[in-house]
Amino acid sequence: VQLQASGGGLVQPGGSLTLSCAASGFVFSDYTMSWFRQAPGKRPEWVSSIGRSGGAPISADSVKGRFTASRDNAKNTVYLQVDSLKPEDTAVYYCAARIGRLITSQAVDFSAYDYWGQGTQVTVSS
């Protein structure tokens, strides 16, 4: 099983990035996919989740309207479009997979996930 995150980088405030997470070794379409982030010295923070079929994603209030999760089951890849970036968005972003349908109470719980990627660094700075 592998979750390979990519797409992070250094971006100015107000900028955008597209994060990708390529999955292998499991049946991707059976899993809810989520993004978490962790800033230095802070606990992991749930960012966004998308269900197995790619229906309407759910997002944390802190990123709602700026970040959008999507997925392509044919490519076994989940994406996070991050727009209007702020310095406080600086963190390592991780993708995670949990088998089954999207359930909000479980989606936000990082201990409920089966697989994790290695993370990609997003730094927002002028």
N, C-alpha and C positions, 0 to 999 in steps of 0.2 A: 504494500500500500504506500502510495506517495501522493502528497499534495505539494506542488511546486508553485510558490507565489512569486510574482515578479511585477515590475512596473513602478516600483517606488523610486524616489529620487528627491532632489532638492528643488523646491519650487517657491516662487515668491507669493506673498499673501494675495489672495484673489485668483490664484492660478488653479489649474486642473491637472489631474492625472487619471489614467485608467489602470487599475490594478487587475491582474489576472491570477488565476489559480488553476493550474492544470492537474487533474486527478487521474490516477491510474491504480489498478490493483483491486478495485471494487466496482460494484454496479452503481455507477454515478447517479443514475436516475432514481434509485431507491432512497437517496439521501437528501435530507434538508441540508442546505449549505449556508454557512454564516461567515461573517467577518467580525473579528474582534481586533482591538488594538491595545497596546500597552505602552504607556509613556514611562520614562525612567522614574523609578521610585514609586510608581503607582500600580494599583491592581489592574488586571485585565478588564477592559470595558467592552461590552457588546456594542456592535455598530449596526449591523444589518443582517437579515436572514431572508432566504428565498426558498420557497417550497420545491418539491420534487419536479413539478411540471413547469416551474418558472412563472407561476402566477404572481400577483401583486406582492412585492416584497414588503417587509416591515423594517422600520429603522428606529434607532434611538432618537429622542427629541433633540439631542445635541447636534445631530447631523441631518435631521429631516429637512427635505427640500434642497439639500446640497449634495448628498451622497445617494447613489442609486445602485442597488444590486441587480444583477441579471445573470442568466446562465444559458449555456448552449449545450444541451445534453448530447448532441451529435459530436461535439468536440470535447466532451467531458471537462468543461471549463466553466468556472464561475468568475464573474467580473464585479468590480466595484468602481463605478465612475464617481470620482470625487471632484467636486467643483467648489468654487468660492472658498478656497482653503484659507484657514486661519492659523496663526502660530500655535494655537492650542490643539490643533489637529496633529501636531508632530508626535510620532509614535512609530513603533513597529506594528505593522498590520499583519494579522494572521487569518488564514482561512481555516475553516473547520467543518467537519462532516458529521452529521448525526442521522442514523437510519430512521426512516419513517417520515410521516407527514409533519408539516410545520405546525408546531404548537408553541404559542408565544411564551408561555411560562417556562417551557424547556429551552426554547431558543436562546433566551438571555442568560442561561446558566452554563458557564463554561465547563463545569464539571460533567455536564450531560453529553459531551461530545465523544465520538468514537475515534476520530482521526484529526490530526492537526498538521498544518504546513509549517515550514520553517520561518516564515515571516519575511516581510519586505519593509525596509525603512522608508518612511515618508518624513521629510523635514521641510517645514514651512518657515522661511526666513527671508528677510530682505537683505 
